């Protein structure tokens, strides 16, 4: 049963329309959640109240941390600088191997302990000497309205905006969201549709569409990350196919990071990535 959406959680959301059967459909990501009154989407943070879509995590954070920009990882975007990292709760993917599952799969907003207005975040970043602010820990596309407002205020103060995302988002919100970003690390989780469907509950093509859009239609600095899970997405054939696609569609100058898997969440039966 969906948790009741309180008045404090009802920030107006974009990207939805009414259906003929009385439900409303969220148009933010390819999940296309269709909601009755009081229901939440698969991400758990977007829901329907009084026949409108609301974002329940606007202005609240699951935590902050000052990191080196290389930790995002972004190795070629203001290298050596500091970034103020923060996230909220929820996710629009269902990765069985999630390494941040306590935040991204949270169904309790006790995780959202820190009030964080866009102005407060930008001010803190400046006071801490951070060159940029990163939307991370959970996927920022699900709190797009909040992230875009933060980015606007940061830009007014000369602070850059960074998205760490799986890139699972529809075309118009993709254009709006990334139109506010200066850099992105996109998590390309694998290079087969089978992996995306079985292990993330999503599809590969929308992610590839996001990557092509970022490199072919924007000036955003882009780097990619793939978590190598033994036996699932680490074959020579798959890595070669992925590398060839990146070179042909995005360019040979796009950095690709490989990160190590450790058993977690719903995937504790697979051993960690060997060194």
HELIX and SHEET records of a PDB file:
HELIX    1   1 UNK A    7  UNK A    9  5                                   3    
HELIX    2   2 UNK A   69  UNK A   71  5                                   3    
HELIX    3   3 UNK A  101  UNK A  104  1                                   4    
HELIX    4   4 UNK A  109  UNK A  111  5                                   3    
HELIX    5   5 UNK A  118  UNK A  127  1                                  10    
HELIX    6   6 UNK A  140  UNK A  143  5                                   4    
HELIX    7   7 UNK A  144  UNK A  156  1                                  13    
HELIX    8   8 UNK A  171  UNK A  178  1                                   8    
HELIX    9   9 UNK A  193  UNK A  195  1                                   3    
HELIX   10  10 UNK A  196  UNK A  200  3                                   5    
HELIX   11  11 UNK A  205  UNK A  217  1                                  13    
HELIX   12  12 UNK A  236  UNK A  245  1                                  10    
HELIX   13  13 UNK A  246  UNK A  250  3                                   5    
SHEET    1   A 3 UNK A  11  UNK A  12  0                                        
SHEET    2   A 3 UNK A  52  UNK A  55 -1                                        
SHEET    3   A 3 UNK A  46  UNK A  49 -1                                        
SHEET    1   B 3 UNK A  16  UNK A  18  0                                        
SHEET    2   B 3 UNK A  24  UNK A  26 -1                                        
SHEET    3   B 3 UNK A  34  UNK A  35 -1                                        
SHEET    1   C 2 UNK A  60  UNK A  61  0                                        
SHEET    2   C 2 UNK A 114  UNK A 115 -1                                        
SHEET    1   D 7 UNK A  63  UNK A  68  0                                        
SHEET    2   D 7 UNK A  82  UNK A  87 -1                                        
SHEET    3   D 7 UNK A 132  UNK A 135  1                                        
SHEET    4   D 7 UNK A 160  UNK A 165  1                                        
SHEET    5   D 7 UNK A 183  UNK A 187  1                                        
SHEET    6   D 7 UNK A 221  UNK A 228  1                                        
SHEET    7   D 7 UNK A 256  UNK A 260  1                                        
END                                                                             
